[in-house]
């Protein structure tokens, strides 16, 4: 069953249930745009809600969890970093209304694998950072989560 994050209490509950993502790691991440080219060569753009990221994380303390983001505005993935492990010590999950400029107040949700992440002031040091200052993050219109078991880990039949 999918749980939608719609308010601060939902964020607090998720962070409590998943121990703030402490001692977890991203196992897989899948992006779908909803765009395609039809049989006549026409380009179909897809709707905003079709832009999705599905992320599976494992934890040393909890069952695996799947996060789903819809209406994805930005996704930045940091892969292998020299001299650093891929474990997450704490994540950031929060609503932000100041990411699309001063004249827009769209409420977006942000997940990052760094607890002190601030999307307003975040600047990547370099394209690839030798001192692990970059982090993985997703900015989207909606976020959902569900705990997984071995049977559901590869079962994507349940749609939103």
N, C-alpha and C positions, 0 to 999 in steps of 0.2 A: 504494500500500500504506500502510495506517495504522500508525503507531508509537504504542504506548501508553506513557505516562509512569507507571512503577510504582515507581521508586526515585530516589535522588539522582544516580546515574550517568546515568540517562536524562535528567534535567534538565541535567546538565553537558554531555552529548552534544548535546542540542538547542541549548543556548546557544552551544556552540562552532560547530555547523553553521550556525546562523543569526546568528552574530556578536553574540550578546546582544540581538538585535533592533535594534541600532544602525542609524540611518539607514533605518528602515522606517516604514511607516504602515498604519493600518487602512483597507482599501478597502471592505469590507462586513462586516456582522454580521447574523446571522439567529437569532432565538429561536423555538423551538417548545416548547409546553407539554405536548403529548400530550392535552390536554383537548379535548372537543368535545360538541356537543349532538346526540343521535341523532334519528332520524325521528319518534320519539314525544315529543320534547321533554325526554328524560331527559339529565341532565348526566353525562358520563363524565370523571372526574378525571385519568386517566392515572397511570402509575407514576412514581416518583422519577426513574428512568433515562430517562423520556420527555422530561424537561425538558432541552432541548439548546440550546447556542449553537454556531453555526458561524461562524468568523471567518476572513476572507481578508486577508492582509497582503502588501504589496509591499515590496521592499528595493532600495536602490541597489546592493547588492553580491551579492544572491542571487536565485534564482528565487522566484516567489511561493510562499507557504506557507499551508496551511489548518490551522487549529486547530479541534478539536471538543471540546466539554465536555459531559459527560453528568451527570445528577444535579445540575443547576445549582441552587445555593442562593441565589445573588445575582449579578446582573449590573448594573453601573453604567456607563453610556455617557456620555462627555463629547464633545459635538459641537464646533461652532465656538466658538472662544474669541478674543475681540478681542485683537489685537496679538500673537498667537502662531501659529506654524506647527503643523501636525498631525504633524510628524515625531517619531519615538520615538528617544530617545538611548540608552535601555537599558531592558530590561524586568525585572520580578520574576517568577520562577517558583519556587514552593516549596510544600512540604507543611506543613500546620498542624493541630495537634490541640487547639488551645485556642480555637476560635471558637464553640462551641456551649454554653459555660458550664462551670462548674467540675466538674459531675458527668458531663460527656460528654467522651470523648476520640476522637470520630470524626475520622479522618484525611481532611482535605479538601485539595484542590490549589487554589492561587491563582495566577492570571496577572494582571499589571498592566502598563500601559504606562509605568510609572515605576520605575526600578531600585531606589530606596530605599523602596518601598512596604512598609508594615508594617500588615497588616490588623487587628491587635489595637489599635493606637493611631491608626488613620486616622480623621480627622474632617473632613468636608467643611466648608469655611469658610462657604460660603453655597450656596444652591441653584444659583446660577450665579455662579462666582467671577471677578471682574475681573482677578485676578492669577494665574490658571492654577494654583491649588493643588489642584484636583480632578483625578482621573485616571480612566481607564477600567479596570475590573477585572472579573474573573469568579472566583467561588468555586464549586467543583463537587466532585463525588465522583470523577470521572475526567477525564483529559485525553488527547487523541490529537493527532497531527500528521502531515502528509504534505506533501512538496514537490509543487508543481503544475507542469504544463506547459500550453500553450495548449489542448490537447484536453481536459484534465481540469478546467480552471478552472470550467466550468459543468456538469460531469458529476457528479451526485450519486447515481448508480446504485449505487455501492458503499456498503453499509450496515454498521453495526457491530451 
